[in-house]
Amino acid sequence: MKSKLIYLLLLALVIASCSGNKNDKGANGDIEIPDSIFNDKPLLISEGAMDDIIQNISSPVEMAALLKATGVPFSQKYLCSTDNVDNYKTSFKRAISLGIFGADLGYLNMYDKTGTVISNMSAIKTLSDELRVGQFFDFNTIKRLALNNENLDSLMYISVSSFNNMDTYLRENNRSNISSLIVVGVWIQGLYIATQVVKEAPENSEVIERIGEQKLILNDLLLILKNYKADKKFYNLIQNIEKIKKEFDPVKITYEYGESEAVEVDGMLVIHQNTTSHVEISDEQIKKITDVIEEVRNKLISL
């Protein structure tokens, strides 16, 4: 299910943009990355490695599609409240929350909850305006599409374009520290929704396996964030991600390698690797992961 819908596109652009960034001050000057971090030593992860990260990330849209396919009903309680958006006064908080609301947008779109999308997109527009990227959101068009269920595909498309253009702008203006926070918000909220579903419906083995696979991305997220560890807020965020990683460490992922085969794709011969992954995760481990994700997620939305 390696779809390239909204947030995988976002993540691809974000992660690829992390090299070469020097510093950034948010709207209130609350995020500042000293030049010395980059002048004294290279980034902790190369662009090539970042490309590999993209292939291992499950977007919230992917996860929502999986939840919907297993028959799990939509639940409003998994979503982050948009009531207090105007109280988010720092760029750090705004960027994290933009990612969280972006993950919720994927969940809402997948379940065709177009009415609720309006308040969600309003929050996204507010946060993006404060981060000086609001010009990429055509809120009037989004609102019109959200009120017409027949235009869901168009709503998805404009969501892709909005986040795509926003992140290109951040990348080109050396603000990838903001982008990294959006990535974390997207990932945390997507995983939070999945673990809450399993908490109430523990028989969903496919969802549990997808949760276990997130172990693969944790080291990469940490490598990205550690580029900004000189900032206290980033340092504290890293500690929280480390706490999540600790609960994922016992999860075992093994691979079964099959024979490669040549397939034709768009008139070109492509070698397809037949590899299957197997995730071993106990009930106790999934409970601990669920608890720590809930703890960190709730901490982030209350910053």
ZIFENBEL-V610972 format. One record per residue. N is the residue number from 1. PSI is psi as a letter, one per 30 degrees, with the letter a starting at -180 (NA if undefined). NEAR is the number of other ideal C-beta (glycine too) atoms within 8 Angstrom. D_FIRST is the distance of its C-alpha to the first C-alpha in Angstrom with 2 decimals. Layout:
[[N | PSI | NEAR | D_FIRST] [N | PSI | NEAR | D_FIRST]]
This chain:
[[1 | h | 6 | 0.00] [2 | i | 6 | 3.81] [3 | l | 9 | 5.50] [4 | h | 6 | 9.16] [5 | a | 12 | 10.53] [6 | e | 16 | 13.67] [7 | f | 15 | 13.48] [8 | e | 15 | 11.44] [9 | e | 12 | 14.16] [10 | e | 15 | 16.68] [11 | e | 13 | 15.87] [12 | e | 10 | 15.97] [13 | e | 13 | 19.37] [14 | e | 16 | 20.60] [15 | e | 13 | 20.03] [16 | f | 11 | 21.39] [17 | f | 12 | 24.36] [18 | f | 14 | 25.57] [19 | k | 8 | 28.00] [20 | f | 5 | 31.37] [21 | k | 14 | 31.66] [22 | d | 7 | 35.18] [23 | l | 9 | 35.82] [24 | k | 11 | 35.20] [25 | k | 8 | 37.14] [26 | a | 14 | 35.56] [27 | e | 8 | 37.40] [28 | g | 7 | 39.70] [29 | g | 7 | 39.79] [30 | f | 10 | 38.13] [31 | j | 15 | 35.60] [32 | k | 9 | 37.45] [33 | j | 14 | 36.28] [34 | k | 7 | 39.40] [35 | e | 8 | 39.63] [36 | f | 7 | 40.76] [37 | e | 11 | 37.33] [38 | f | 11 | 36.31] [39 | f | 5 | 39.70] [40 | f | 5 | 40.50] [41 | l | 4 | 37.35] [42 | l | 3 | 34.12] [43 | l | 8 | 30.76] [44 | f | 7 | 29.16] [45 | k | 10 | 26.05] [46 | l | 7 | 25.89] [47 | e | 7 | 23.90] [48 | e | 6 | 22.48] [49 | e | 10 | 21.32] [50 | e | 15 | 19.82] [51 | e | 10 | 17.69] [52 | e | 8 | 16.37] [53 | e | 11 | 15.64] [54 | e | 12 | 13.26] [55 | f | 7 | 10.91] [56 | g | 9 | 10.99] [57 | k | 10 | 10.71] [58 | j | 9 | 8.39] [59 | l | 15 | 9.74] [60 | e | 16 | 11.63] [61 | e | 14 | 10.08] [62 | e | 13 | 6.62] [63 | e | 16 | 9.08] [64 | e | 14 | 11.23] [65 | e | 11 | 8.97] [66 | e | 12 | 8.58] [67 | e | 13 | 12.33] [68 | e | 10 | 13.24] [69 | f | 6 | 11.73] [70 | g | 9 | 13.82] [71 | g | 5 | 16.80] [72 | k | 9 | 17.59] [73 | l | 4 | 19.91] [74 | k | 6 | 20.06] [75 | k | 7 | 22.50] [76 | f | 6 | 24.47] [77 | f | 4 | 25.68] [78 | f | 9 | 22.47] [79 | l | 10 | 23.08] [80 | k | 9 | 25.39] [81 | k | 6 | 28.71] [82 | g | 10 | 29.61] [83 | e | 4 | 33.32] [84 | g | 7 | 34.34] [85 | e | 10 | 32.70] [86 | f | 5 | 36.17] [87 | f | 5 | 37.15] [88 | j | 11 | 34.63] [89 | f | 5 | 37.19] [90 | l | 10 | 35.62] [91 | e | 14 | 33.08] [92 | e | 12 | 31.41] [93 | e | 10 | 30.96] [94 | e | 14 | 29.96] [95 | e | 17 | 27.20] [96 | e | 14 | 25.73] [97 | e | 15 | 26.01] [98 | e | 14 | 24.52] [99 | e | 17 | 21.29] [100 | e | 16 | 21.55] [101 | f | 15 | 22.26] [102 | e | 17 | 19.43] [103 | e | 17 | 16.98] [104 | e | 13 | 18.97] [105 | e | 14 | 18.70] [106 | e | 17 | 14.92] [107 | e | 14 | 15.60] [108 | e | 13 | 18.53] [109 | e | 16 | 16.96] [110 | e | 11 | 14.18] [111 | g | 9 | 17.10] [112 | h | 7 | 19.39] [113 | i | 9 | 21.93] [114 | f | 14 | 23.50] [115 | e | 7 | 26.87] [116 | f | 10 | 25.79] [117 | e | 14 | 23.94] [118 | e | 11 | 27.45] [119 | e | 8 | 28.64] [120 | e | 14 | 25.42] [121 | e | 14 | 25.74] [122 | e | 10 | 29.44] [123 | e | 12 | 28.78] [124 | e | 13 | 26.41] [125 | e | 11 | 29.14] [126 | e | 10 | 31.81] [127 | e | 15 | 30.10] [128 | e | 13 | 29.20] [129 | e | 9 | 32.82] [130 | f | 11 | 34.14] [131 | g | 14 | 32.02] [132 | h | 6 | 33.40] [133 | g | 10 | 30.17] [134 | f | 10 | 30.69] [135 | f | 4 | 31.65] [136 | f | 10 | 28.03] [137 | j | 12 | 27.53] [138 | i | 7 | 29.14] [139 | e | 9 | 29.61] [140 | e | 6 | 31.78] [141 | e | 8 | 29.25] [142 | e | 15 | 26.43] [143 | e | 10 | 28.86] [144 | e | 9 | 29.79] [145 | e | 13 | 26.26] [146 | f | 12 | 25.47] [147 | f | 8 | 28.50] [148 | j | 8 | 27.40] [149 | f | 6 | 24.49] [150 | f | 4 | 24.43] [151 | g | 9 | 23.44] [152 | e | 11 | 20.11] [153 | e | 6 | 18.43] [154 | e | 8 | 21.28] [155 | e | 14 | 20.92] [156 | e | 11 | 17.31] [157 | e | 8 | 18.60] [158 | f | 12 | 21.61] [159 | e | 12 | 19.72] [160 | e | 11 | 17.71] [161 | e | 8 | 21.09] [162 | e | 12 | 22.94] [163 | e | 14 | 20.90] [164 | e | 11 | 20.53] [165 | e | 9 | 24.29] [166 | e | 12 | 25.19] [167 | e | 14 | 23.54] [168 | e | 9 | 24.96] [169 | e | 10 | 28.29] [170 | e | 14 | 27.94] [171 | e | 13 | 27.11] [172 | f | 6 | 30.02] [173 | g | 6 | 32.36] [174 | h | 9 | 31.77] [175 | h | 10 | 30.30] [176 | f | 13 | 27.22] [177 | e | 14 | 28.51] [178 | e | 14 | 27.78] [179 | e | 16 | 24.28] [180 | e | 14 | 23.71] [181 | e | 13 | 24.77] [182 | e | 16 | 22.36] [183 | e | 15 | 19.49] [184 | e | 14 | 20.94] [185 | e | 18 | 21.36] [186 | e | 17 | 17.78] [187 | e | 14 | 16.55] [188 | e | 15 | 19.35] [189 | e | 15 | 19.03] [190 | e | 15 | 15.30] [191 | e | 12 | 16.07] [192 | e | 12 | 19.26] [193 | e | 15 | 17.78] [194 | e | 13 | 15.51] [195 | e | 14 | 18.59] [196 | e | 12 | 20.88] [197 | e | 14 | 18.94] [198 | e | 14 | 19.19] [199 | e | 8 | 22.78] [200 | f | 6 | 23.60] [201 | i | 8 | 21.47] [202 | f | 9 | 21.40] [203 | f | 4 | 20.41] [204 | i | 11 | 16.68] [205 | e | 6 | 15.87] [206 | e | 8 | 12.08] [207 | e | 15 | 12.43] [208 | e | 13 | 15.10] [209 | e | 10 | 13.15] [210 | e | 12 | 10.58] [211 | e | 14 | 13.86] [212 | e | 14 | 15.41] [213 | f | 12 | 12.92] [214 | f | 12 | 14.24] [215 | e | 10 | 17.36] [216 | f | 9 | 16.08] [217 | f | 11 | 16.29] [218 | e | 12 | 19.63] [219 | e | 8 | 21.91] [220 | e | 13 | 20.50] [221 | e | 12 | 20.99] [222 | e | 12 | 24.47] [223 | e | 11 | 25.30] [224 | e | 14 | 24.64] [225 | e | 14 | 26.64] [226 | f | 9 | 29.45] [227 | f | 15 | 30.38] [228 | g | 11 | 31.85] [229 | f | 9 | 33.28] [230 | f | 9 | 36.81] [231 | k | 11 | 36.09] [232 | e | 5 | 36.82] [233 | e | 9 | 34.03] [234 | e | 12 | 31.44] [235 | e | 10 | 33.19] [236 | e | 8 | 32.94] [237 | e | 11 | 29.23] [238 | e | 12 | 28.77] [239 | e | 8 | 30.74] [240 | e | 11 | 28.44] [241 | e | 14 | 25.29] [242 | e | 9 | 27.31] [243 | e | 11 | 28.02] [244 | e | 13 | 24.35] [245 | e | 11 | 23.88] [246 | e | 8 | 26.82] [247 | f | 12 | 25.19] [248 | f | 12 | 22.03] [249 | e | 7 | 24.28] [250 | f | 7 | 24.93] [251 | k | 12 | 21.29] [252 | k | 7 | 20.91] [253 | k | 12 | 17.93] [254 | l | 7 | 18.77] [255 | k | 8 | 17.36] [256 | j | 8 | 18.14] [257 | k | 6 | 18.64] [258 | l | 7 | 18.89] [259 | k | 4 | 20.67] [260 | l | 8 | 19.36] [261 | k | 7 | 19.40] [262 | k | 8 | 20.21] [263 | l | 7 | 18.32] [264 | k | 8 | 19.44] [265 | j | 6 | 17.38] [266 | h | 4 | 19.51] [267 | g | 4 | 22.61] [268 | k | 6 | 21.90] [269 | k | 6 | 21.57] [270 | k | 8 | 18.64] [271 | j | 7 | 18.55] [272 | k | 8 | 15.33] [273 | j | 6 | 15.38] [274 | i | 9 | 14.64] [275 | k | 8 | 14.14] [276 | k | 7 | 13.10] [277 | k | 9 | 13.45] [278 | k | 8 | 15.51] [279 | k | 11 | 16.26] [280 | j | 9 | 19.81] [281 | k | 12 | 20.60] [282 | l | 7 | 23.68] [283 | e | 6 | 24.54] [284 | e | 6 | 26.88] [285 | e | 11 | 24.36] [286 | e | 15 | 21.87] [287 | e | 8 | 24.96] [288 | e | 9 | 26.09] [289 | e | 15 | 22.75] [290 | e | 12 | 22.74] [291 | e | 9 | 26.36] [292 | e | 12 | 26.07] [293 | e | 13 | 23.10] [294 | e | 11 | 25.19] [295 | e | 9 | 28.24] [296 | e | 13 | 26.87] [297 | e | 12 | 25.10] [298 | e | 8 | 28.34] [299 | e | 9 | 30.34] [300 | e | 12 | 28.44] [301 | f | 10 | 28.86] [302 | g | 5 | 32.52] [303 | NA | 7 | 33.42]]
